[in-house]
């Protein structure tokens, strides 16, 4: 892990629906072009496996970031997601522990 980003916004939408693109295009938010480009690229490369279901897209800050010069990591790779506390990531240790809560 090299950097932490502040989450600016979480967008929930169904990228397999024909209407998602027109909904975003009508929106006046600054990030819509980036999100549209990401969804189009993902459809070409990996697809969305859950057809008809909503997905969560995390819009990350380009300004509010924390560099992690010690590049923390798990001792063993994890299948799936895991959570860390901010304190754990900022301790300066290379090997970090997952938050058990």
Buried (B, 14 or more C-beta within 10 A) or exposed (E): EEEBBEEBEEBEBBBBBEEBBEEBEEEEEEBBEEBBEEBEEEEEEEEBEEEEEBBEBEBBEEEEEEEBEBEBEEEEEEEEEEEBBEEBBBEEEEEBBEEEE
